[in-house]
């Protein structure tokens, strides 16, 4: 066996199995181990030798006996080692292409020694990798509806000072921005002291699984904006958010502006539209900051009908906050029942019995079941509208009386969901401050 191995290659690693060809791999840089992926079978070799005249052409291997097979492997190994030495002398190194029997091979991949330490597994992505939690000194990403200069942007700045405000063109986009980790929070209006509830956001609160984690109230301070040099007499149209138009309706009439009033998505967007299109016959109802951002002049300041006009915004997050009892809290819920509005009295009595004050009650059509049919043999079929009810009450979910009240409410309702339990906005405000729509 030593005579058949002049190159010093370990022939114990040469194993033969039927139907396979020669394979090779690199163990360490500068050394090749050749393995004949074939297994010697004397019976098969003898039979194939008799059939093919001494050459096993069917399997692609040469040899009529064990000694000839070993000799062929030794010669082949010596050729590969000599070719590798020539490559190293020529400066090819481990990255050069090795030639076996005149054919270049490109699959010689260095393999590290893994006997001592196992290969590290890929680290799975975590929530922290997708959206790091805001740390000290980092900015919170807050989504709002509108463009820069909108009242919602001011509300986001009041709720989260020094935040990174992310404008969204629609209310639902702001919800989705938080759900998709593009933003950490969303600040959206839900009601105004003059215009009433913003029903779109109440419907979106039920559709999405975000949680209310806070509220902020902003006074409204509307301005009538136009391009520089434009006078009120030139105006034929006033555009703004529907809420802003309704909040300034009487003031516009008193000003004698016989103009078309057109609703757009948001107040600052109206100012931007006038500036971009150079509309000299159109004015916008927006904030003073919008006038500065888009180069407009203020034709009239403080045109809201009521100086006490306030808009309430809610702050939304993916996870709820832990309720507390050391400061005033508010809780928002939504529920539905199958027995019509007659059950509403029982639901409200659960709060009245425990001296829990309600700050808001809002009804919205039940989209999945808009009409309820009641069969009556004497009268016929009566149709009733089905509603979802939104309620805000002044109590924390950490308070036992609030827990007991909801336990009683659940007995009368077919659906009950807590939208959030969050601190109340107790900051003072003045009517002259800028507000939100």
C-alpha positions in Angstrom: 0.0 0.0 0.0 2.9 2.3 0.6 4.2 1.7 -2.9 0.9 2.7 -4.4 0.8 5.9 -2.5 3.9 7.9 -3.5 2.3 11.3 -2.9 1.5 10.6 0.7 -2.3 10.9 0.3 -4.3 8.9 2.8 -6.0 6.1 0.8 -8.2 5.1 3.7 -10.4 8.1 2.7 -10.9 6.6 -0.8 -14.2 4.9 -0.8 -16.1 3.5 -3.8 -19.8 3.2 -4.3 -21.6 2.1 -7.4 -23.1 4.7 -9.8 -21.1 7.7 -8.5 -18.2 9.7 -9.9 -15.2 11.2 -8.4 -15.7 14.1 -5.9 -13.4 16.3 -4.1 -13.4 19.0 -1.4 -11.0 21.4 0.2 -10.4 20.8 4.0 -7.7 23.3 4.7 -6.1 25.9 2.4 -3.2 24.3 0.7 -4.4 20.7 1.1 -6.9 18.6 -1.0 -8.5 15.4 0.0 -9.7 13.2 -2.9 -12.5 10.8 -2.3 -13.6 8.2 -4.9 -17.3 8.1 -4.3 -17.4 4.4 -5.2 -17.4 1.2 -3.3 -15.4 -1.7 -4.5 -17.4 -4.9 -5.1 -15.5 -7.8 -6.3 -18.5 -9.7 -7.6 -19.8 -6.7 -9.6 -16.3 -6.0 -10.9 -15.7 -9.5 -12.0 -19.1 -9.7 -13.8 -18.7 -6.3 -15.5 -15.2 -7.2 -16.4 -16.3 -10.3 -18.1 -19.0 -8.4 -20.0 -17.0 -5.4 -21.1 -13.6 -7.0 -21.6 -12.0 -5.6 -18.5 -13.4 -2.0 -18.5 -16.4 -1.0 -16.4 -17.7 1.6 -18.9 -21.3 1.5 -17.5 -20.3 3.0 -14.2 -17.6 5.2 -15.5 -14.8 3.6 -13.4 -11.6 1.9 -14.6 -10.2 -1.4 -13.2 -10.5 -5.1 -13.4 -9.5 -5.9 -9.8 -8.9 -4.4 -6.4 -5.2 -3.8 -6.9 -5.8 -2.0 -10.2 -8.6 0.2 -8.6 -6.2 1.2 -5.8 -3.5 2.0 -8.3 -5.8 4.2 -10.3 -6.8 6.1 -7.2 -3.2 6.6 -6.1 -2.2 7.9 -9.5 -5.2 10.2 -9.6 -4.4 11.6 -6.2 -0.7 12.2 -7.1 -1.8 14.2 -10.2 -4.1 16.4 -8.2 -1.4 17.1 -5.5 1.2 17.9 -8.1 -1.1 20.2 -10.0 -2.0 22.0 -6.7 1.7 22.4 -5.9 2.3 23.9 -9.4 -0.6 26.3 -8.8 0.8 27.5 -5.4 4.2 28.0 -7.0 2.7 30.2 -9.7 1.0 32.4 -7.1 -2.5 31.2 -7.6 -3.2 30.5 -3.9 -6.4 29.0 -2.6 -8.6 31.1 -4.8 -7.2 29.7 -8.1 -9.1 27.2 -10.2 -7.9 23.6 -9.8 -7.7 21.3 -12.7 -8.5 17.6 -12.3 -7.6 15.3 -15.2 -7.5 18.3 -17.5 -10.9 19.6 -16.5 -11.2 22.9 -14.5 -13.3 22.7 -11.3 -14.8 25.7 -9.6 -16.5 24.0 -6.6 -13.5 23.8 -4.3 -14.8 25.7 -1.3 -12.7 26.2 1.8 -14.4 24.6 4.8 -13.6 25.9 8.3 -12.8 23.5 11.1 -16.1 23.3 13.0 -15.2 20.6 15.5 -14.6 22.9 18.4 -17.4 25.6 18.0 -20.8 25.1 16.3 -21.8 27.4 13.5 -23.8 30.4 14.8 -27.4 30.4 13.7 -28.9 33.5 12.0 -30.4 35.9 14.6 -34.1 36.3 14.2 -35.6 39.7 13.8 -37.4 41.1 16.8 -39.8 43.9 17.4 -36.9 46.0 18.6 -35.2 45.5 15.2 -38.2 46.6 13.3 -38.9 49.7 15.4 -36.7 50.6 18.4 -38.5 51.8 21.4 -38.0 55.5 21.9 -35.1 56.1 24.4 -33.9 59.1 26.2 -32.9 61.7 23.6 -34.6 59.9 20.6 -37.6 61.3 18.7 -40.9 59.7 18.8 -42.5 59.2 15.4 -46.1 60.6 15.4 -48.5 60.3 12.5 -51.1 62.9 11.8 -53.6 63.6 9.1 -52.8 66.6 6.9 -49.7 68.4 5.7 -47.2 70.6 7.6 -49.0 73.5 9.2 -52.2 71.5 10.0 -53.8 71.8 13.4 -53.2 68.1 13.8 -49.5 68.7 13.6 -49.8 71.3 16.4 -51.7 68.7 18.4 -49.0 66.1 17.8 -46.4 68.7 19.0 -48.4 69.4 22.2 -48.9 65.7 22.9 -45.3 64.7 22.2 -42.9 67.7 22.3 -39.9 67.4 20.0 -41.5 64.5 18.2 -40.9 63.6 14.5 -44.3 64.4 12.9 -45.2 62.2 10.0 -48.0 63.7 7.7 -50.6 61.4 6.2 -53.1 62.2 3.5 -56.0 60.3 5.1 -57.1 59.4 8.6 -56.9 55.7 7.8 -53.3 56.1 6.6 -52.4 57.4 10.0 -53.9 54.2 11.6 -52.0 52.0 9.2 -48.7 53.9 9.8 -48.8 52.8 13.4 -49.9 49.3 12.6 -47.1 48.9 10.1 -44.4 50.3 12.5 -43.8 53.4 10.3 -44.9 55.5 13.2 -44.9 55.0 17.0 -48.1 57.0 17.7 -50.9 58.7 15.9 -52.7 61.9 17.0 -56.2 62.2 15.4 -59.2 64.4 16.2 -62.4 62.8 17.4 -64.6 65.8 18.4 -65.0 69.5 18.3 -66.9 71.7 20.7 -68.8 73.4 17.8 -68.7 70.9 14.9 -69.4 67.8 17.0 -67.9 64.4 16.5 -65.7 63.3 13.6 -67.5 60.1 12.8 -64.8 58.8 10.4 -62.3 58.4 13.2 -64.9 56.7 15.4 -65.5 54.1 12.7 -61.8 53.6 12.3 -61.3 53.1 16.0 -63.6 50.1 15.8 -62.1 48.8 12.5 -58.4 48.9 13.7 -56.9 47.4 16.8 -55.0 50.4 18.1 -55.4 51.6 21.7 -56.1 55.1 23.0 -53.2 56.1 25.3 -53.9 59.7 25.9 -55.9 62.8 24.8 -55.0 66.4 24.1 -57.3 69.4 23.7 -56.4 72.4 21.4 -58.3 75.6 21.1 -59.2 76.7 17.6 -57.8 79.9 16.1 -58.7 80.2 12.4 -57.4 82.7 10.0 -58.6 83.7 6.5 -55.5 83.3 4.2 -54.9 84.5 0.6 -52.0 85.3 -1.7 -50.1 88.5 -1.1 -51.9 91.5 -2.6 -55.3 89.8 -2.8 -58.2 91.7 -1.3 -61.5 90.3 0.2 -63.4 91.8 -2.7 -61.6 89.6 -5.2 -62.6 86.4 -3.5 -65.1 84.0 -5.1 -64.3 80.9 -3.2 -63.2 79.8 0.3 -61.8 76.3 0.8 -60.9 74.4 4.0 -61.7 71.3 6.1 -65.4 70.7 6.6 -65.1 71.3 10.3 -63.3 74.6 9.8 -65.9 75.8 7.4 -68.7 75.0 9.8 -66.8 76.6 12.7 -66.5 79.9 10.7 -69.9 79.9 9.0 -71.5 82.8 10.8 -68.3 84.9 10.8 -67.9 84.6 7.0 -71.5 85.7 6.6 -71.0 88.7 8.8 -68.0 89.7 6.8 -70.2 90.0 3.7 -68.3 87.3 1.7 -70.7 86.0 -0.9 -68.4 83.2 -1.9 -68.6 79.4 -2.6 -67.5 77.3 0.3 -65.7 74.2 -0.8 -64.5 71.4 1.5 -61.0 69.8 1.2 -59.1 67.3 3.2 -57.4 69.6 5.7 -56.9 73.2 6.5 -53.2 73.5 5.8 -53.7 71.5 2.6 -56.1 74.3 1.4 -53.4 76.9 2.0 -50.8 74.8 0.2 -53.2 74.3 -2.8 -53.7 78.1 -3.2 -50.0 78.8 -3.0 -49.0 76.0 -5.5 -51.7 77.0 -8.1 -51.4 80.8 -7.6 -55.2 81.1 -7.0 -55.9 84.8 -6.6 -59.7 84.4 -6.3 -59.6 81.8 -3.5 -59.0 82.0 0.2 -58.3 79.3 2.8 -59.3 78.9 6.4 -56.2 77.7 8.2 -53.7 78.5 11.0 -51.3 81.4 11.1 -48.4 78.9 10.9 -49.8 77.7 7.5 -49.6 81.3 6.3 -45.9 81.4 7.2 -45.1 78.1 5.6 -46.8 78.7 2.3 -46.2 82.4 1.9 -49.8 83.7 2.3 -51.1 86.8 3.9 -53.7 86.9 6.7 -56.9 88.7 5.6 -58.7 88.2 8.8 -57.6 86.8 12.2 -59.6 84.8 14.6 -62.7 84.2 12.4 -64.0 81.2 14.4 -67.6 81.7 15.5 -66.8 80.9 19.2 -63.6 81.9 21.0 -64.1 78.9 23.2 -63.9 76.5 20.3 -61.8 73.4 21.2 -60.9 70.2 19.4 -60.2 67.0 21.2 -57.5 64.7 19.9 -56.7 61.1 21.0 -53.3 59.5 20.9 -53.1 56.0 19.5 -50.6 53.3 20.0 -50.1 49.6 19.3 -50.1 48.6 23.0 -52.3 50.0 25.8 -50.8 51.7 28.8 -51.1 50.5 32.4 -54.0 52.4 34.0 -53.3 54.2 37.3 -55.3 55.8 40.1 -52.9 58.5 41.2 -54.2 61.0 38.6 -57.5 61.6 36.7 -58.1 59.0 34.1 -60.7 58.6 31.3 -61.8 55.3 29.7 -63.4 54.9 26.3 -65.5 51.9 25.4 -67.8 50.8 22.5 -70.6 48.3 22.8 -73.6 46.9 21.0 -76.7 45.0 22.1 -79.3 42.9 20.4 -82.5 44.2 22.2 -82.5 47.7 20.7 -82.2 51.0 22.7 -84.3 49.7 25.6 -81.1 48.2 27.1 -79.3 51.5 26.9 -81.0 52.6 30.1 -79.6 49.6 32.0 -76.1 50.2 30.6 -76.1 53.8 31.7 -77.5 52.9 35.1 -74.4 50.8 35.8 -72.4 54.0 35.7 -74.9 56.2 37.5 -75.2 53.7 40.4 -71.5 54.0 41.0 -71.3 57.8 40.6 -69.1 57.5 37.5 -69.5 60.6 35.3 -70.0 60.1 31.5 -68.2 62.8 29.4 -69.5 61.6 26.0 -72.0 59.2 24.4 -72.0 58.7 20.6 -74.1 56.3 18.5 -73.0 55.0 15.1 -74.8 52.6 12.8 -74.0 48.9 13.1 -72.4 48.3 9.7 -72.7 44.5 10.0 -76.3 44.6 11.1 -77.8 48.0 10.1 -81.4 46.9 10.5 -83.1 44.5 13.0 -86.3 42.7 12.1 -88.8 41.9 14.8 -91.8 39.6 14.0 -95.2 40.5 15.5 -98.2 38.5 14.5 -100.6 41.4 15.2 -98.7 44.3 13.7 -96.4 42.7 11.2 -92.7 43.1 10.7 -91.1 46.1 12.5 -87.8 47.5 11.4 -85.3 49.0 13.9 -81.9 50.5 13.3 -79.0 48.8 15.0 -76.4 51.0 16.7 -72.9 50.9 18.2 -72.5 53.1 21.2 -69.3 54.9 22.2 -69.0 56.1 25.7 -66.3 58.0 27.6 -66.4 58.0 31.4 -64.1 59.5 34.0 -62.6 56.6 35.8 -59.5 54.4 35.4 -59.7 50.7 34.6 -57.5 50.2 37.7 -60.4 51.5 39.8 -62.6 48.7 41.2 -65.8 50.5 40.6 -65.0 50.9 36.9 -64.3 47.2 36.7 -67.6 46.4 38.3 -69.4 48.8 36.1 -68.1 47.1 32.9 -68.8 43.7 34.4 -72.5 44.7 34.7 -72.5 46.3 31.3 -71.2 43.1 29.7 -74.3 41.3 31.0 -76.6 43.4 28.9 -74.5 43.7 25.7 -73.6 41.4 22.9 -70.3 43.2 22.2 -68.1 45.2 24.5 -64.6 46.5 23.8 -62.4 48.9 25.8 -60.7 51.3 23.4 -58.4 52.6 26.1 -57.9 53.9 29.6 -55.7 56.9 29.6 -54.8 60.1 31.5 -57.1 63.1 31.0 -55.8 66.3 29.5 -55.8 68.7 32.4 -53.5 71.4 30.9 -55.0 74.9 31.0 -55.6 76.8 27.7 -56.6 80.3 26.6 -59.0 81.0 23.7 -56.4 83.1 21.9 -54.1 80.1 21.4 -54.0 78.2 18.1 -56.1 75.1 18.0 -57.1 72.1 15.9 -59.8 71.2 13.4 
